[in-house]
Amino acid sequence: MTAYNRIDLPPEGTSHIQVEFQTSDSLADRVHLLGSTEIHAINAAIASGRPLLVRGEPGTGKSQLARAAAKQLGRVFVSYVIDSHTESRDLMWRFDAVGRLADAQLAGATKHSDQVQTVLAVENYLEPGPLWWAFDWAGGEKQGQKVNLPPPPQPDGGVWHNGSVLLLDEIDKAESETPNGLLEALGTRAFTPQGRIEPVRVQGTLPLVVITTNEERALPDAFLRRCLVLRLSLPKDESELTDFLMQRGRAHFPKAAETVLKRAAEMLCKDRHAAIEAQVTPRPGQAEYLDLLRAVLDMEKMTTKQLALLDVVAHYTLKKYVEI
């Protein structure tokens, strides 16, 4: 039985656990397959209290792994996609300086000086960031009410009393100062927002922090030493890759014909091999395979027409690299 601090391995004779998400978005992945390797890494990260850094090329299921872990553990799920402008402080809290300035101008014209000081208290303009929610959900809710910020939605039914799973997605997009700036907060499990005396600390169960990288930029050694590392990659053998993709195709599209799943997988293998041989990126992977199937299965209902349509749609879903 899965507990909030451990995920059980797949039953004997099976290779994975199928985790199904609740989503109304027809484009979103509704299923993730958790294998033994991923489960061992998740459990080890929980037991050690260290972040889990998930490495690998785009389209290997790195981001979905974190949500699947939250669903299996019954925890709340908090996610944040990092970009080139993200600073480490943004992951802890944000200060609404523009809103405070506007309120200051209004308060100066309508309120007494003692009222102005109360209205413009720094804490009234602090927005909880993803680490705040992951460390102290109840405290995040309390602070969020002050700034009209609702808690992160939980479509999969996570319960904050069980703990949290925090996904920091694509950390390699940020400058090196960003991961380094997280070391103290992740190490001490606490940080002090601007304008506050009392720090935000982990309350209850330690959060599981999952960090992904597409390897576009090297991460600082000091940061890597404080993480457990899981590498996700697609099988190199064509037959193994075909089986791998078809397995995921069946999970996402259980009504699809085997001939369609196999033909789409063979097409992807061919284009992926061509991209590797030409040393060009991006290489088509699992995400492109699912996009190809999703489009074809929605556009045609007959298997024969789906097979014919694969050749047409593959041109747009698989060959994203510049041919040389």
Phi, psi and omega in degrees: 000133181283131175254174183288348181243015180195142175251128179289149178291161178302149178303152180304134180094356178239156185258350186201168170252131179268116181255125182252133181262156173264116180208145176261358181273117183292342180269344183281146175292130182258354185222144171223138179259116179263117177267175183298321181299314180294320181295317178301317181296318179297312181297323179293320179295319178297314183294323182274343183075017181259153173295151176254112178270121182253116184254155176149163180291160179302148175087016179255006175089022183296312183291320181293334179301318182295317180294322178296321178297316179299319181295316181291328181274350182073021183263163172289151182242125179237129181227153179210128178266121183274144175229186186293343181264355184289130173252158183301326180296327179299333181278349179254311178200162173234141179251121182276079182293324181294315179298321180292321178296317179297318179293325179296320179293320179289316182294325180297334182265344188235348187234162175285162185300322180291327177289323180300317181298320179291314182297322187265017176304135184305323184298338179285356183234017178266124177257124179300133176267180184300323178293325179299311180298319183289325181282316188214085184299314181296319177294324177296319177298318180296315178290323180299326178297329180291331184244016178057044179245114181286158177291159177304135180295152182232073181296337181269004173080025179296146181245124187292336176296337178278350184111190185221159168238123181252125176254119170253103192267132174062055181293340179290350176287336185272163173291162185297337180295334183291305177297322179296327180289347179269348188301315182294315181297318180287329181283315181271347182059040180198155173203157182246110180295159178303134176083001180247149177268315180279131179285160169275122182239159174297127177250122179078225185293136177299138178288151169268117181257119178248126183238131181248153175218139175265009177067026179281340180212139180293141179265150181300143181300320182299325179288315181299323182296338183262009181240153161272147187239128175242126178256123177254131179212157177276149178302142180276327179291133185298318180294318179293322179294320178300314179297318180300313182291318181296324177300316179287327176297319178296321182293320182279326185229074187297341181267356182289145178290144179301324181296323179290316179299317182290317180297318179295320179294319180295322179295318179295317179302319180295312182290325178293318178298319179297320179293321179293317180298321181277353180058048179239157178226160000282148176271135179296141182219208184301318182298318180292323177299314180292324177296318179299313180295317182301317181292311184294317182292332178279328184280330181224145181255339181269138183301317182299320179287326177296318179298320179292324183286336180305317181297326181286309185288331180301330180299331183262337185259333186256322186264075181265352180273162177274120182287134180235000000 
